[in-house]
């Protein structure tokens, strides 16, 4: 598969310590999965296999990360507290050898091929009550109410939290008006970032 030049640019823009780490990870993914497509998701380099997320990598000021989409199923024994499969990666020595990483990429591919859904840690969050201001606005707008009711719980929660955390009445009113407009259009709270 062709390489995504946005990932070349991303790697070139990172700190000097991170560049060889990101280059090495990229090569390992392609060595194990020649069909992997490159893209940018959530503003970081990502690898997609058969249209499904496979893995991603990122670099920050003092560390890099790499993680599989099926993180819970692929125990590496190196999980850390930072995001990603291997915790804080500060040097190539913090990663497994090439054969091990490539085997793990193939295991992630097999999970995708099997149709397995990634397991997510933690219990689902309880549903939040709809703030009275939003409930009143939805009661007067059938189209927005229909969209809001059709949203998944996490999407409804995002709107409820956003409006509920406003401290000043004018801020709350502005957020309700904006939310109502977006909901009427069927947009989720963070719709602007869905295609990043």
N, C-alpha and C positions, 0 to 999 in steps of 0.2 A: 504494500500500500504506500502511496506517496506520503511524505512527511508534511506536517502542517507547519508552515513558516511562522505562524504565531507562537508555536512552541520554541522554535529556534530563537525568536525574539525574546521570549520569556526567559529562556536559559541565559542568553547573552546579557540580560538586564539584572541578573541575580549576583549576589556576592561571589567573590572569587572562590571561596571554599566550596560553595554549593554547585558551581557549574560542572565539575567532574562527577559529582554524585548524580545530578539530574541526567547528564549524558549517559552514564553507566546504566542507570535504571531504565532509561528509554531504550537502550540497546538490548537489555535483558528481556524486556517485554516483547520487542519485535523478534528477537531470536526464538523465543518460546511460542509466540503467536504472530506469525507473519500476516495474518488476516486482521490484526488489530488496527483500527482506525484511530487517528489522533484528532483531538479537538480541545477546545477550551470550555470547561464547565465550572461554574462557580468561581470564575476568574483564575482558574489554575489548569495546568495541563492534565488531560484525562485521556484514557484509552478505552475504546468501545469495541466490543466483540459481538458480532451478529446483531447489531443494533442495541445491545444492552451494555450498561456500564461494566467495565472490567476492573480498572484501577485508576488511581490518580496520584499525582506527586506535586509537591510545592516546596518553596524555599523561603525562609524568613531571614531576619538579621543574623541569627546565630545558629540556626539549625534548618534541616530539610526534613520532609516527611514523604512517606510512600504508603499507600493503603489500598487494599482490595475492596471491591464493592461487597463481597461476601466475607466481610471481616470476621464475623462471629464464627463462621464455619471453618475458616482457615487459621487455625491456631499456629502461630509461628514460634511461640515460646519467648518472643522478644517484645511483646506488647509493652508499651510504656504509657506514661500519663499524657503525652502530647497526642495530637491527632495523628492518625496513620497507623499502619500495621507494626511499625518498628520503633515507635516513640520518636524521640529526638535523634536525628541522624546528623552528626557533626563532621563525620569523615567516612570514607568508603569502608573503613574497618568496622563501622557500626552496623554494616549490612551483612547478610549471609553471603556465601560464595555464589558464583554465577550459576552453578548447577542447581543449588538449593532454590534460589529465587526463580529460576526458569521452571523448576518442578512445581513450585507454588503457583506460578502463572498458569501452568497447564491444569492444575487442580481447580483453579478459579474458572477456567474455560469449561471444564467438565461440569461444574455446578451450573454454569449458564446453559450448557447443552442439555442438562437434565430438566431444566425448567424450574429449578429450585428458586424460591424467593429468599432474599437475604433476611436473616433473623436480626431483629433489632433489640438491643438491650433495654431493659426497663419496662415497667408496666405503662399502659396508655394513661395519659393525663385525664383526669375527670373533666367533664364538660363544665364550662363556666356559665354562670347566668348571663343572659344578654343584658347589658346596661339599659336602664329604663329609657334613656334618651334614644338609643338605637332601636329599642323595641317599639317606641312610639313612632319613630320615623318609618320603620318597616311596616307598621300597621296601616300607614297611609299610602303605601306604595306597593301595589300587588306584584308588579314585575320584580322589584328588588326583593320582596319577601320570598317569592318563588325561587329566585337564584340563591338567596341566603340559606333557605331550607335545603336546597339541593347540594350545597357545599359540603365537603367532608368535615368532620369535627375539628380537625386541625386548622382548617381555613376559617371556620366560624370563630374558633378560639383566638386566632390572630387579630381579627377585627374587634372582638370583645376586650382583649387585653389592651389594644392600642387606644381604644376609646376610654376604657376604664381607668387607665393610668394617667389620663389628663387631669391636671390639678385645677386649672382655672376653668370656669364655666364657658368662657369664650373659646378656649382651646377645644374643649369638649364639643361645643356646637360646630366649630369649623371641621373637626374630625368626623362628626356624624354626617355633615353635608357632603364631605368628600367621600366618605365610605359609601353613602347611599348612591352617589353617582357611579362609583366603581362597581358596586354590587349589582346595580341595575344593568350594567354592561356585562355582568357575569365574570368580572375580574376578581381575582384573589387579592388579598391585602398587599402582598409584595409582587404584584404582577410585573412591575418594571424590571425585576431581576430574573424572571423565569427563563429568558433566552441568553443569559450571560455565559 
